[in-house]
Amino acid sequence: MEKYLKVILDGYYGYASYLINEILNPSLHNYFYWLVGASVMIYLVEIAFPWRKNQPLIRDHFWLDIFYLFWNYFLFALVAYNALSMVAVQAFNDFLGLFGITNLVAIQVGSLPGWAQLVILFVLRDFMQWNIHRMYHHVGWMWEFHKVHHSTKEMGFAALLRYHWMENILYRTLEYIPLAMIGFGITDFFIVHIFTLVIGQLGHANLKIPLGKLKYVLNGPQMHLWHHAKNLPETHPNGFNYGITLSVWDFIFRTNYWPSDDENLPVGLPDEEHFPEDFVGQTVEPFKRIFRKREG
């Protein structure tokens, strides 16, 4: 027990120190300012070249999404996630130790050039996230949490940032073992994080980005707008276009649906959904719905 308490305390102290250092010391490898800077730049491009010209610059619940930016990417980790995830990793490693397993690495790629490791990491991680995202739309209790992300009624760059904190836990938990089994020798995962962040924000942005043939590889706002469609076709009752950064998985596994570039496509949850529009309500509502279903 003392070991786990120490892990918790070290987790809080370590992440608090990291966050303070990020804020006080801007640099080219500073995740805090890259995230804020990328958000500001994409927003300025939205203002200059809006796809939906009748959409307000300060769209519906814009400031709620900005709060989600700081909550999901920084504050939640400080409040709970970082320390608890370190405890979970320690407990998992202790469990493996009972069977004499001290190293999960099954595939060594550390001898490859750094760029090759980054590409492998990016593609593997994106494929896993595509699968997890698809699960969100097909597994009932997971969908209840994912509804927070789909509750946005007007699309913009910050819509990417609105999601329930349970998604952080679910994504990282389901990604952990596959990534842990590959012995990446690089430490600069920062590049992958920033690239996926920028593509993700552009995919939700109020921009028309003509990708041409690249649409079969990269996700974009025209394809992803349909993922947020308010009214789903009968052929795809659980959704489609699950790609996070890459669209290629949807085309390979035939989960793509993109009938037109309709900038006025209604987005959000179906009309019968009455979903809270405040942070506390959106945090609590998924748990309430899950418990109600179990009791029923």
C-alpha positions in Angstrom: 0.0 0.0 0.0 2.8 2.4 0.8 4.3 1.8 -2.6 1.0 2.8 -4.3 0.6 5.8 -2.1 4.1 6.9 -3.1 3.2 6.4 -6.8 0.1 8.6 -6.3 2.1 11.4 -4.6 4.9 11.2 -7.1 2.3 11.3 -9.9 0.7 14.5 -8.5 4.0 16.2 -7.8 5.5 15.1 -11.1 2.7 16.3 -13.3 2.2 19.5 -11.3 5.9 20.3 -11.8 5.7 19.4 -15.5 2.6 21.6 -16.1 4.1 24.6 -14.3 7.3 24.2 -16.2 5.4 24.0 -19.5 3.5 27.3 -18.7 6.6 29.2 -17.5 9.1 28.0 -20.1 7.9 28.2 -23.7 10.0 26.2 -26.1 9.7 24.3 -29.4 8.9 21.1 -27.5 6.3 22.8 -25.2 3.1 20.8 -25.6 1.0 23.5 -23.7 1.9 26.3 -26.1 1.8 24.1 -29.2 -1.8 23.2 -28.3 -2.9 26.7 -27.6 -0.9 28.1 -30.5 -2.3 25.6 -33.0 -5.9 26.3 -31.7 -5.5 30.0 -32.2 -4.0 29.7 -35.7 -6.7 27.3 -36.9 -9.4 29.6 -35.4 -7.9 32.6 -37.3 -8.0 30.6 -40.5 -11.6 29.8 -39.8 -12.4 33.5 -39.4 -10.6 34.4 -42.6 -11.9 31.5 -44.8 -15.1 30.1 -43.2 -16.8 27.2 -45.1 -20.2 28.0 -43.4 -20.3 31.7 -43.8 -23.5 32.1 -41.8 -22.0 30.5 -38.7 -21.2 32.9 -35.9 -17.5 33.5 -35.1 -18.3 32.7 -31.5 -20.5 29.7 -32.2 -22.9 28.0 -29.9 -21.0 26.7 -26.7 -17.7 27.9 -28.0 -16.4 28.8 -24.6 -17.5 25.5 -23.2 -15.3 23.8 -25.8 -12.4 26.1 -24.9 -12.8 25.0 -21.3 -12.7 21.4 -22.4 -9.4 22.1 -24.1 -7.7 23.0 -20.8 -9.7 20.4 -18.8 -9.1 17.3 -21.0 -5.5 18.1 -22.0 -4.2 19.5 -18.7 -6.4 19.9 -15.7 -8.0 16.4 -15.6 -4.5 14.9 -15.6 -3.6 17.1 -12.7 -6.7 16.4 -10.7 -6.8 12.6 -11.2 -5.7 10.9 -14.4 -1.9 11.1 -14.2 -1.6 9.8 -10.7 -4.3 7.1 -11.1 -2.9 5.9 -14.4 0.5 5.5 -12.9 -1.0 3.4 -10.1 -2.8 1.3 -12.7 0.4 0.7 -14.7 2.2 -0.2 -11.5 -0.5 -2.6 -10.4 -0.6 -4.2 -13.9 3.2 -4.6 -13.9 3.0 -6.1 -10.4 0.3 -8.5 -11.6 2.6 -9.6 -14.5 5.4 -10.0 -12.0 3.4 -12.7 -10.3 3.9 -14.8 -13.4 7.6 -13.9 -13.8 6.9 -11.4 -16.6 9.1 -8.4 -16.2 9.1 -7.0 -19.8 6.1 -6.8 -22.1 8.1 -5.9 -25.2 7.5 -8.6 -27.8 8.6 -6.7 -30.9 11.9 -4.7 -31.0 11.9 -1.7 -33.4 14.5 0.4 -31.5 17.2 -0.4 -34.1 15.2 1.3 -36.8 15.8 5.0 -37.7 13.8 7.5 -35.6 11.6 8.5 -38.5 10.6 4.9 -39.2 9.7 4.4 -35.5 7.6 7.6 -35.6 5.7 6.4 -38.7 5.1 2.9 -37.2 3.9 4.5 -33.9 1.6 6.9 -35.8 0.0 4.3 -38.1 -0.4 1.7 -35.3 -1.8 4.2 -32.8 -4.2 5.6 -35.4 -5.5 2.2 -36.4 -6.1 1.4 -32.7 -7.9 4.7 -32.2 -10.1 4.0 -35.3 -11.1 0.6 -33.7 -11.7 2.2 -30.3 -13.7 5.0 -31.9 -15.8 2.4 -33.8 -16.4 0.7 -30.4 -17.7 4.0 -29.0 -20.5 3.9 -31.6 -21.4 0.2 -31.2 -21.0 -0.5 -27.5 -24.0 1.0 -25.6 -22.3 2.1 -22.4 -19.3 3.6 -24.3 -21.6 5.5 -26.6 -23.2 7.2 -23.6 -19.8 8.8 -22.9 -19.1 9.6 -26.5 -22.4 11.5 -26.8 -20.7 14.4 -25.1 -18.5 14.8 -28.2 -21.4 14.5 -30.5 -23.6 16.9 -28.6 -22.0 19.9 -30.4 -24.5 21.6 -32.7 -22.1 23.7 -34.7 -18.8 22.5 -35.9 -15.5 24.3 -35.4 -11.9 23.5 -34.5 -12.7 23.4 -30.8 -15.4 20.7 -31.2 -12.5 18.2 -31.2 -11.7 19.1 -27.7 -15.2 18.5 -26.3 -15.3 14.9 -24.9 -16.0 13.2 -21.6 -12.9 12.6 -19.4 -13.8 8.8 -19.5 -12.6 8.8 -23.1 -9.1 9.7 -21.9 -9.2 6.6 -19.6 -10.7 4.3 -22.2 -8.4 5.3 -25.0 -5.2 5.1 -23.0 -6.2 1.8 -21.3 -7.1 0.1 -24.6 -3.9 1.4 -26.3 -1.5 0.6 -23.4 -0.8 -3.1 -23.9 -0.4 -3.1 -27.8 2.0 -0.1 -27.6 3.8 -1.5 -24.6 4.6 -4.7 -26.5 6.6 -2.7 -29.1 10.0 -1.5 -28.0 10.1 2.0 -29.4 13.6 3.5 -28.8 12.5 7.0 -29.5 11.4 9.6 -26.9 10.1 12.3 -29.3 6.5 11.1 -29.5 5.8 14.8 -29.3 5.8 15.0 -33.1 3.1 12.4 -33.4 0.9 14.1 -30.8 1.1 17.5 -32.4 0.5 16.2 -35.9 -2.6 14.3 -34.9 -3.8 17.2 -32.8 -3.6 19.6 -35.8 -5.2 17.2 -38.2 -8.0 16.5 -35.6 -8.7 20.2 -35.2 -8.7 20.8 -38.9 -11.1 17.8 -39.3 -13.6 19.6 -37.1 -12.9 23.1 -38.4 -15.3 25.4 -40.3 -13.1 25.1 -43.4 -13.4 23.7 -46.8 -10.2 21.8 -47.5 -10.0 20.2 -51.0 -7.8 17.1 -50.3 -8.2 15.6 -53.8 -6.9 12.0 -53.8 -5.6 12.5 -50.3 -9.1 12.2 -49.1 -8.6 8.4 -49.2 -5.7 8.8 -46.7 -6.3 11.8 -44.5 -9.4 12.8 -42.6 -10.8 16.2 -43.4 -13.7 18.5 -42.4 -15.9 17.6 -45.3 -15.8 13.9 -44.5 -15.8 14.3 -40.8 -18.8 16.6 -40.9 -20.9 13.6 -41.9 -19.6 11.6 -38.9 -21.4 14.2 -36.8 -24.6 14.2 -38.9 -27.7 14.6 -36.7 -29.7 12.2 -38.8 -28.1 8.9 -39.7 -29.1 6.9 -42.8 -30.7 3.5 -42.2 -27.7 1.8 -43.8 -25.4 3.1 -41.0 -27.5 3.2 -37.8 -24.4 3.3 -35.6 -22.4 5.8 -37.6 -19.5 5.9 -40.0 -16.3 7.7 -40.9 -14.5 6.7 -37.7 -11.1 7.8 -38.8 -9.2 9.9 -36.3 -6.3 11.2 -38.4 -6.3 8.7 -41.3 -9.4 8.1 -43.4 -7.9 5.1 -45.1 -9.3 2.6 -42.5 -12.8 3.6 -43.3 -12.3 3.0 -47.0 -10.5 -0.3 -46.3 -13.2 -1.6 -44.0 -16.1 0.0 -45.8 -17.2 2.2 -42.9 -17.0 5.3 -45.1 -20.1 7.4 -46.0 -19.7 10.7 -47.8 -22.5 11.4 -50.2 -21.8 15.1 -50.7 -20.0 18.2 -49.4 -22.9 19.7 -47.6 -21.8 22.6 -45.4 -25.3 23.1 -44.0 -25.6 19.4 -42.9 -27.4 19.4 -39.4 -25.0 18.0 -36.8 -25.5 16.9 -33.2 -27.6 14.3 -31.4 -31.0 13.3 -32.8 -34.0 15.5 -31.9 -35.3 13.1 -29.3 -32.0 13.4 -27.3 -32.2 16.0 -24.5 -28.6 16.3 -23.5 -27.2 18.8 -20.9 -25.5 21.8 -22.3 -23.2 22.5 -19.3 -20.0 20.9 -18.2 -21.3 19.4 -14.9 -24.4 18.1 -16.6 -22.4 16.5 -19.5 -20.0 15.0 -16.9 -22.8 13.3 -14.9 -25.4 12.5 -17.5 -23.6 9.4 -19.1 -23.3 7.8 -15.6 -26.9 8.4 -14.9 -28.0 6.9 -18.2 -25.8 3.8 -17.8 -27.1 3.2 -14.3 -30.7 3.7 -15.4 -30.3 1.1 -18.2 -28.8 -1.4 -15.7 -31.6 -0.9 -13.2 -34.2 -1.2 -16.0 
